[in-house]
Amino acid sequence: MIDAVIAAARPAIQRDGGDIELAGIVGDVVRIRLTGACTHCAQAGQTLGGIRREIMRTTGLPLRVLPAPCD
């Protein structure tokens, strides 16, 4: 389900010159990696917040969504 949320968000993020990927899940923490233009975007926090809300709505679970470090 989390992959589906990320896949649904990807086209909009790519239109802005960035990309998004699931970096991992440990317990209640979902790590998301933003790349490209999203790396230094001032709106990256809002993007992660929107992804978090959609993941929680889809799964029904109280999960934390945090940025993963860039490779």
N, C-alpha and C positions, 0 to 999 in steps of 0.2 A: 504494500500500500504506500509506503514511503517513497519507493522508486517511482510509483505512478504520479505522486504529487510533484516530485522533482521533474519528471518528464513533461508534465503539463505546464510547469513554469518555465522550462528551458527556452521555448521559442521567443517569449517576450524578453528574457534576459539576453539571448543571443542577438536580438534586434538592437539592443543597446550596446553591443560590442563585447559582451561578457559571456560567461558560461557558468554552469552550476553542476556539482556532482556530489553524490553521497560518499563521504570519506569513511564513515563507520558508525556503528551503534554500540554503545557500551552502557548497559543498564537503561536508565531513562534519559541518557544523553545521546542526541543525534548530532554528528559532526558533518557540517556542510562546507564544501570548498567552493568559493567563488573565485573565478579566474578572469583573465582579460581585463576589460575596462572596469569590471566590478571590484577588482583588487584594491583600488584607491578611491572608489566612489564614495561620496558622502552619504549616499542613500543605501549603502550595503547593509547597515543595521536594520533599516526598514524592510529591506528585501528578506533578510533572515526572519524578522518578526512575522511577515506575511506567510512565509514558508512554515514557520512554527504553528501559526494559527490554522493553516490548512491541514497540516499533518495531524494536529490534535483533533480537528473536526472530523477528519477521515478515519482516524484510528480510535477515537474516543478515549485516548490515553493522555495523561498529563506528562508530556515529554519536554525536555529542554533542547533547544536547537542552538548550537554554538558553532562559531567559525572554526574550520580546520586550518592548520598552517599550510601555506603554499609550499610546494616542493621546490 
